[in-house]
């Protein structure tokens, strides 16, 4: 019964989100509560949710102060040189813009933090998307695919979890999968080229000036510069300046990324090198893993505020500028705690994992590594990485051992589902991305999930062809 309830709960939540019958926050709260009570949780459901909230509190704190820190860096102009370089390279070509989005997201993803990647990518490029009339959904799709593929780097999270759960070295898991990673990135670039050409063709067919678009952007507090170009509200299925599939203009663009005016009052050119050094130091210490990441961002945000805005009023204003993004993201993080709390507290996750391993016929035992790779695609979307790697993977690995499949081979297969996992509503970073871009999660999922699935399968196939993942 728990298995049926677990799958039905996920299906109900996804239906409500994709059909736009409920916002992610409402769906993440009410659906699990209803199913948890039906599963017999009773008054204990409160403890289940509170335990999950406690476990996600550091994530909420991380996102809160990461948004403040990188928001300040954007405000004071740290990333302006990078933005100017990218804009110079892409010009007014939508195709180059989309490919540039993929490349920028890949490079920034090297720090292993999805939130940082999405903040920088969105802040740098969304104004140009709005100016040229390119659908912001294309930005979220390309950035999400690039970051999800890069997420298998050892310091990204899943590789370390897989290695820890099975008592392995992360390098033994990751290094042989580098060809798969490269293959995945190539496919992401091909998708970005295709999407860019589609947008170029769509925009080029519109005989419009940019005034309506600039007016719409201005209403959201954006400074997208001057000049003329093609723009419009987009066509059905491709979206427009504010959303996708008829949702154009509804989403509120986060204020975090709306400060790229070269004459803005918040610029601090004299502190450029200090801010650059502070950011580099933050990333270095982050990679050394000597201080909890939420604490690290708290300290960095405090230093950034104190140095760049000595006056108390200016510090308050700096925080307020990014409050809408903070509230939206942190609310969804705590709402996601309801889903994970009910999932784990009622035993649904454990029951679903046991059921999945039980239905695999003995004849398919020698193919468990490939099966694990395929299962990682849907399971890591519906479960947290912790639930999959510490709950499901060890059970599958123990069974696979009887067929001569090594734990390290199972670990490699298990990380190929990350391009899909990073699109899950349980991942705070993707919630941040769609919030900043003013895109609905449903519109993002409609365009990204099948592409992410192709990337995951391609990574799995390359691993099999090169012998890193056994086929039978």
C-alpha positions as CSV (number, residue, x, y, z in Angstrom):
1,X,0.0,0.0,0.0
2,X,2.8,2.4,0.8
3,X,4.3,1.8,-2.6
4,X,1.1,2.6,-4.3
5,X,0.6,5.7,-2.2
6,X,4.1,6.9,-2.9
7,X,3.8,6.7,-6.6
8,X,0.3,8.1,-6.5
9,X,1.5,11.0,-4.4
10,X,4.3,11.8,-6.9
11,X,1.9,11.5,-9.8
12,X,-0.6,13.8,-8.2
13,X,2.0,16.4,-7.4
14,X,3.4,16.4,-10.9
15,X,0.0,16.6,-12.5
16,X,-1.0,19.6,-10.4
17,X,2.3,21.4,-11.3
18,X,2.4,20.5,-15.0
19,X,-1.3,21.3,-15.4
20,X,-0.8,24.6,-13.5
21,X,-3.5,23.7,-11.0
22,X,-1.3,24.7,-8.1
23,X,2.0,26.5,-7.5
24,X,5.0,24.4,-6.4
25,X,4.7,25.7,-2.8
26,X,1.0,24.7,-2.5
27,X,1.6,21.4,-4.2
28,X,4.6,20.5,-2.1
29,X,2.7,21.2,1.1
30,X,-0.9,20.0,0.6
31,X,-0.4,16.9,-1.5
32,X,2.1,15.2,0.9
33,X,0.0,16.2,3.9
34,X,-3.1,14.6,2.4
35,X,-1.3,11.4,1.4
36,X,0.6,11.2,4.7
37,X,-2.7,11.4,6.7
38,X,-4.2,8.8,4.4
39,X,-1.1,6.5,5.0
40,X,-1.9,6.7,8.8
41,X,0.7,9.2,9.9
42,X,-1.8,10.9,12.2
43,X,-0.4,13.6,14.5
44,X,3.1,12.2,13.9
45,X,3.1,13.9,10.5
46,X,4.1,17.1,12.3
47,X,7.3,15.5,13.7
48,X,8.1,14.0,10.3
49,X,7.9,17.4,8.6
50,X,9.8,19.2,11.4
51,X,12.6,16.7,11.1
52,X,12.8,17.3,7.4
53,X,12.7,21.1,7.9
54,X,15.7,20.7,10.3
55,X,17.6,18.8,7.7
56,X,16.9,21.4,5.0
57,X,17.5,24.4,7.2
58,X,21.2,24.6,6.2
59,X,20.2,24.5,2.6
60,X,17.7,27.4,3.1
61,X,20.4,29.4,4.9
62,X,22.9,28.7,2.1
63,X,20.5,29.9,-0.5
64,X,19.5,33.0,1.6
65,X,23.0,34.2,2.1
66,X,24.3,33.0,-1.3
67,X,21.6,35.2,-3.0
68,X,22.7,38.1,-0.9
69,X,26.4,37.6,-1.5
70,X,26.2,37.2,-5.3
71,X,23.5,39.8,-5.5
72,X,25.9,42.3,-3.9
73,X,28.7,41.2,-6.3
74,X,26.3,41.8,-9.2
75,X,25.2,45.2,-7.8
76,X,28.8,46.5,-7.3
77,X,29.8,45.4,-10.8
78,X,32.1,42.4,-10.2
79,X,30.7,40.5,-13.1
80,X,30.3,43.4,-15.5
81,X,33.5,42.7,-17.3
82,X,32.5,39.1,-17.9
83,X,29.0,40.2,-19.0
84,X,30.5,42.7,-21.5
85,X,32.8,40.1,-22.9
86,X,29.9,37.6,-23.4
87,X,27.6,40.3,-24.9
88,X,30.4,41.3,-27.2
89,X,30.9,37.7,-28.4
90,X,27.2,36.9,-28.9
91,X,26.2,40.3,-30.3
92,X,22.5,40.4,-31.2
93,X,22.4,36.9,-32.5
94,X,19.9,34.7,-30.6
95,X,21.7,31.5,-31.6
96,X,25.1,32.7,-30.3
97,X,23.3,33.9,-27.1
98,X,21.9,30.5,-26.4
99,X,25.2,28.7,-27.0
100,X,26.9,31.3,-24.9
101,X,24.5,30.5,-22.1
102,X,25.5,26.8,-22.2
103,X,29.2,27.6,-22.2
104,X,28.9,30.1,-19.3
105,X,26.8,27.7,-17.3
106,X,29.3,24.9,-17.8
107,X,32.3,27.0,-16.8
108,X,30.6,28.4,-13.7
109,X,29.3,24.9,-12.7
110,X,32.9,24.0,-12.0
111,X,32.5,25.4,-8.5
112,X,30.0,22.6,-7.9
113,X,27.2,24.8,-6.7
114,X,24.0,25.0,-8.8
115,X,22.7,28.1,-7.1
116,X,25.9,30.1,-7.9
117,X,25.7,28.9,-11.5
118,X,22.1,30.0,-12.0
119,X,22.6,33.4,-10.2
120,X,25.6,34.4,-12.4
121,X,24.2,33.0,-15.6
122,X,20.8,34.6,-15.2
123,X,22.1,37.9,-14.1
124,X,24.5,38.1,-17.0
125,X,22.3,37.0,-19.8
126,X,18.6,37.4,-19.0
127,X,18.6,41.2,-19.8
128,X,19.8,40.3,-23.3
129,X,17.2,37.5,-23.6
130,X,14.5,40.1,-22.9
131,X,16.0,42.7,-25.3
132,X,16.2,40.3,-28.2
133,X,12.9,38.6,-27.5
134,X,14.4,35.2,-26.8
135,X,12.3,33.1,-24.5
136,X,13.6,32.9,-21.0
137,X,12.5,29.3,-20.9
138,X,15.4,28.6,-23.4
139,X,17.7,30.1,-20.8
140,X,16.5,27.9,-18.0
141,X,16.5,24.8,-20.2
142,X,20.1,25.3,-21.4
143,X,21.5,26.4,-18.0
144,X,19.6,23.5,-16.3
145,X,21.0,20.9,-18.7
146,X,24.6,22.3,-18.5
147,X,24.6,22.3,-14.7
148,X,22.9,18.9,-14.4
149,X,25.5,17.3,-16.6
150,X,28.3,18.9,-14.8
151,X,26.8,17.8,-11.5
152,X,28.7,14.5,-11.5
153,X,32.0,16.3,-10.7
154,X,33.3,14.9,-7.4
155,X,32.6,18.1,-5.4
156,X,29.2,18.4,-6.9
157,X,27.5,16.0,-4.4
158,X,26.1,12.9,-6.1
159,X,29.5,11.3,-6.8
160,X,30.6,11.8,-3.2
161,X,27.3,10.3,-2.0
162,X,27.6,7.3,-4.2
163,X,31.2,6.7,-3.1
164,X,30.4,7.2,0.6
165,X,27.4,4.9,0.5
166,X,29.5,2.1,-1.0
167,X,32.8,2.9,0.7
168,X,34.6,3.9,-2.4
169,X,37.0,6.7,-3.5
170,X,35.2,9.5,-5.4
171,X,38.0,9.6,-7.9
172,X,37.6,5.9,-8.7
173,X,33.9,6.6,-9.5
174,X,34.4,9.9,-11.4
175,X,37.6,9.7,-13.5
176,X,36.5,6.8,-15.7
177,X,33.3,8.6,-16.3
178,X,35.0,11.7,-17.8
179,X,34.3,10.5,-21.4
180,X,30.6,10.2,-20.5
181,X,30.7,13.7,-19.1
182,X,32.3,15.1,-22.2
183,X,29.7,13.3,-24.4
184,X,26.9,14.7,-22.2
185,X,28.3,18.2,-22.6
186,X,28.6,17.9,-26.3
187,X,24.9,16.9,-26.5
188,X,24.0,19.9,-24.3
189,X,25.8,22.1,-26.8
190,X,24.0,20.5,-29.7
191,X,20.7,21.1,-28.0
192,X,21.7,24.7,-27.3
193,X,22.6,25.2,-31.0
194,X,19.2,23.8,-32.1
195,X,17.3,25.9,-29.6
196,X,19.3,29.0,-30.6
197,X,18.6,28.4,-34.3
198,X,14.9,27.9,-33.6
199,X,14.8,31.2,-31.7
200,X,16.7,33.0,-34.4
201,X,14.2,31.8,-37.0
202,X,11.2,32.7,-34.8
203,X,12.4,36.2,-33.9
204,X,13.6,36.9,-37.5
205,X,10.1,36.2,-38.7
206,X,8.6,39.0,-36.5
207,X,8.3,42.4,-38.1
208,X,8.3,44.3,-34.9
209,X,10.5,46.8,-33.1
210,X,11.9,46.4,-29.6
211,X,9.8,49.1,-28.0
212,X,7.1,46.8,-26.7
213,X,9.7,44.4,-25.4
214,X,11.7,47.2,-23.7
215,X,8.6,48.5,-22.1
216,X,7.7,45.1,-20.7
217,X,11.3,44.7,-19.4
218,X,11.2,48.1,-17.9
219,X,8.0,47.3,-16.0
220,X,10.0,44.5,-14.3
221,X,12.8,46.9,-13.2
222,X,15.3,45.7,-15.8
223,X,17.9,47.9,-17.5
224,X,18.5,46.2,-20.8
225,X,20.1,49.0,-22.6
226,X,19.1,50.9,-25.7
227,X,18.9,50.1,-29.4
228,X,16.6,48.4,-31.7
229,X,16.1,44.8,-32.5
230,X,13.5,42.2,-33.1
231,X,11.2,41.2,-30.3
232,X,7.8,40.0,-29.5
233,X,5.6,37.9,-27.3
234,X,6.6,34.7,-29.0
235,X,4.6,31.9,-30.6
236,X,2.8,29.1,-29.0
237,X,5.2,26.4,-27.8
238,X,8.2,28.6,-27.9
239,X,7.2,31.3,-25.4
240,X,8.2,34.9,-25.4
241,X,9.7,37.4,-23.2
242,X,8.3,36.3,-19.9
243,X,7.5,32.7,-20.1
244,X,6.4,29.9,-22.4
245,X,3.4,28.3,-24.0
246,X,1.0,31.2,-23.5
247,X,2.5,32.2,-20.2
248,X,4.3,35.1,-21.6
249,X,4.6,38.0,-19.3
250,X,3.0,36.4,-16.2
251,X,6.1,35.5,-14.2
252,X,7.7,38.1,-12.1
253,X,11.4,38.3,-12.9
254,X,13.5,38.2,-9.7
255,X,15.0,41.6,-8.8
256,X,18.3,39.9,-8.1
257,X,19.3,40.0,-11.8
258,X,17.9,43.4,-12.7
259,X,20.8,45.7,-12.0
260,X,23.1,45.6,-15.0
261,X,22.8,49.3,-15.8
262,X,26.4,50.6,-16.3
263,X,25.5,53.8,-14.5
264,X,23.8,52.3,-11.5
265,X,24.4,53.9,-8.1
266,X,25.6,50.6,-6.5
267,X,28.7,50.3,-8.6
268,X,32.0,50.2,-6.6
269,X,34.8,50.3,-9.2
270,X,37.4,51.1,-6.5
271,X,36.6,47.9,-4.7
272,X,36.7,45.7,-7.7
273,X,39.9,43.9,-6.7
274,X,38.7,43.5,-3.1
275,X,35.4,42.0,-4.2
276,X,37.2,39.7,-6.7
277,X,39.6,38.5,-4.0
278,X,36.7,37.9,-1.6
279,X,34.8,35.9,-4.2
280,X,37.9,33.8,-5.1
281,X,38.7,33.2,-1.4
282,X,35.1,32.1,-0.9
283,X,35.3,29.6,-3.7
284,X,38.7,28.3,-2.6
285,X,37.5,27.7,1.0
286,X,34.3,26.2,-0.4
287,X,36.4,23.7,-2.3
288,X,38.5,22.9,0.7
289,X,35.4,22.0,2.7
290,X,36.8,23.2,6.0
291,X,33.8,25.4,6.9
292,X,30.1,24.5,6.5
293,X,29.0,26.1,3.3
294,X,26.0,28.0,4.9
295,X,28.3,29.5,7.5
296,X,30.8,30.4,4.8
297,X,28.2,32.3,2.8
298,X,27.0,34.0,6.0
299,X,30.5,35.3,6.8
300,X,31.1,36.3,3.1
301,X,27.8,38.1,2.8
302,X,28.5,40.0,6.1
303,X,31.9,41.1,4.9
304,X,30.6,42.1,1.5
305,X,27.8,44.2,3.0
306,X,30.1,45.9,5.5
307,X,32.8,46.8,3.1
308,X,30.7,47.8,0.0
309,X,27.9,49.5,1.9
310,X,29.2,51.0,5.2
311,X,26.0,52.9,5.9
312,X,23.3,50.9,7.7
313,X,20.6,52.3,5.4
314,X,22.5,51.1,2.3
315,X,23.0,47.6,3.8
316,X,19.3,47.4,4.4
317,X,18.6,48.5,0.9
318,X,21.0,46.0,-0.5
319,X,19.2,43.1,1.2
320,X,15.8,44.5,0.3
321,X,16.7,44.6,-3.4
322,X,16.9,40.8,-3.4
323,X,14.2,40.0,-1.0
324,X,11.7,38.8,-3.6
325,X,14.1,36.1,-4.8
326,X,15.0,35.1,-1.3
327,X,11.4,34.7,-0.2
328,X,10.4,32.7,-3.2
329,X,13.3,30.3,-3.0
330,X,13.4,29.8,0.7
331,X,9.6,29.2,0.8
332,X,9.9,26.4,-1.8
333,X,12.8,24.8,0.1
334,X,10.8,24.6,3.3
335,X,7.7,23.4,1.3
336,X,9.9,20.7,-0.2
337,X,10.6,19.6,3.3
338,X,7.0,18.6,3.7
339,X,7.3,16.2,0.7
340,X,10.6,14.6,1.9
341,X,9.4,14.4,5.5
342,X,6.3,12.5,4.5
343,X,8.2,10.3,2.0
344,X,10.7,9.2,4.6
345,X,8.6,9.4,7.8
346,X,5.8,7.1,6.5
347,X,8.3,4.6,5.0
348,X,7.2,5.2,1.4
349,X,10.8,5.7,0.2
350,X,12.0,2.4,1.8
351,X,8.9,0.5,0.5
352,X,9.3,1.8,-3.0
353,X,13.0,0.9,-3.1
354,X,12.3,-2.6,-1.8
355,X,9.5,-3.1,-4.3
356,X,11.7,-1.9,-7.2
357,X,14.5,-4.3,-6.3
358,X,12.0,-7.1,-5.8
359,X,10.4,-6.9,-9.2
360,X,13.7,-7.3,-11.1
361,X,13.7,-10.8,-12.5
362,X,16.7,-13.0,-11.8
363,X,17.4,-13.2,-15.5
364,X,18.1,-9.5,-15.5
365,X,20.5,-9.8,-12.6
366,X,23.7,-9.5,-14.8
367,X,22.3,-6.3,-16.3
368,X,21.8,-4.6,-12.9
369,X,24.4,-1.9,-13.6
370,X,22.6,-0.7,-16.7
371,X,19.2,-1.1,-14.9
372,X,20.6,1.0,-12.0
373,X,21.6,3.7,-14.5
374,X,18.1,3.7,-16.1
375,X,16.4,3.7,-12.7
376,X,18.5,6.6,-11.5
377,X,16.7,8.8,-14.1
378,X,13.2,8.7,-12.6
379,X,14.2,7.9,-9.1
380,X,16.6,10.8,-8.5
381,X,13.9,13.1,-9.9
382,X,11.3,11.9,-7.5
383,X,13.7,11.3,-4.5
384,X,16.4,13.3,-3.0
385,X,20.0,12.3,-3.8
386,X,20.4,11.2,-0.1
387,X,17.3,8.9,-0.4
388,X,18.5,7.3,-3.6
389,X,22.2,7.0,-2.9
390,X,22.0,5.9,0.7
391,X,18.7,4.0,0.5
392,X,18.3,2.5,-3.0
393,X,21.8,2.1,-4.3
394,X,23.2,0.0,-1.5
395,X,20.3,-2.5,-1.9
396,X,20.9,-2.7,-5.7
397,X,24.6,-3.0,-5.2
398,X,24.3,-5.9,-2.8
399,X,22.1,-7.8,-5.2
400,X,24.5,-7.0,-8.1
401,X,27.5,-8.4,-6.2
402,X,26.0,-11.9,-6.6
403,X,26.4,-11.5,-10.3
404,X,30.0,-10.3,-10.2
405,X,29.2,-6.6,-10.7
406,X,31.6,-4.4,-8.7
407,X,30.3,-1.7,-6.4
408,X,32.4,1.0,-8.3
409,X,30.6,0.0,-11.5
410,X,27.2,0.4,-9.8
411,X,28.3,3.8,-8.5
412,X,29.3,5.0,-12.0
413,X,26.0,3.9,-13.4
414,X,24.0,5.6,-10.6
415,X,25.4,9.1,-11.4
416,X,24.2,9.1,-15.0
417,X,20.7,10.3,-14.0
418,X,21.9,13.6,-12.7
419,X,20.9,15.7,-15.7
420,X,17.3,14.7,-14.9
421,X,17.7,14.9,-11.1
422,X,18.8,18.6,-11.3
423,X,15.4,19.5,-12.9
424,X,13.5,18.1,-9.9
425,X,11.3,20.4,-7.8
426,X,13.1,18.8,-4.8
427,X,16.3,20.6,-5.9
428,X,16.4,24.1,-4.5
429,X,18.8,25.4,-7.2
430,X,16.3,24.7,-10.0
431,X,13.6,26.6,-8.0
432,X,16.0,29.5,-7.8
433,X,16.6,29.4,-11.6
434,X,13.0,29.5,-12.6
435,X,12.3,32.2,-10.1
436,X,15.0,34.4,-11.3
437,X,14.1,33.9,-14.9
438,X,10.4,34.5,-14.3
439,X,9.5,31.1,-15.8
440,X,7.0,28.7,-14.5
441,X,8.3,25.3,-13.4
442,X,5.8,23.6,-15.6
443,X,7.0,25.4,-18.7
444,X,10.6,24.5,-17.8
445,X,9.8,20.9,-17.4
446,X,7.9,20.6,-20.7
447,X,11.0,21.6,-22.6
448,X,13.8,20.2,-20.4
449,X,12.8,16.7,-19.1
450,X,13.0,14.9,-22.4
451,X,16.3,16.6,-23.3
452,X,17.7,15.8,-19.9
453,X,16.7,12.1,-20.3
454,X,18.5,11.9,-23.7
455,X,21.7,13.4,-22.1
456,X,21.5,10.8,-19.2
457,X,21.0,7.9,-21.5
458,X,23.8,9.0,-23.7
459,X,26.2,9.2,-20.7
460,X,25.1,5.7,-19.7
461,X,25.6,4.4,-23.2
462,X,29.1,5.9,-23.5
463,X,30.0,4.4,-20.1
464,X,28.8,0.9,-21.4
465,X,30.6,1.2,-24.7
466,X,33.9,2.1,-23.0
467,X,33.6,-0.6,-20.4
468,X,33.2,1.6,-17.4
469,X,29.7,0.2,-16.8
470,X,29.3,-3.5,-17.5
471,X,26.6,-4.8,-19.8
472,X,25.8,-8.3,-18.6
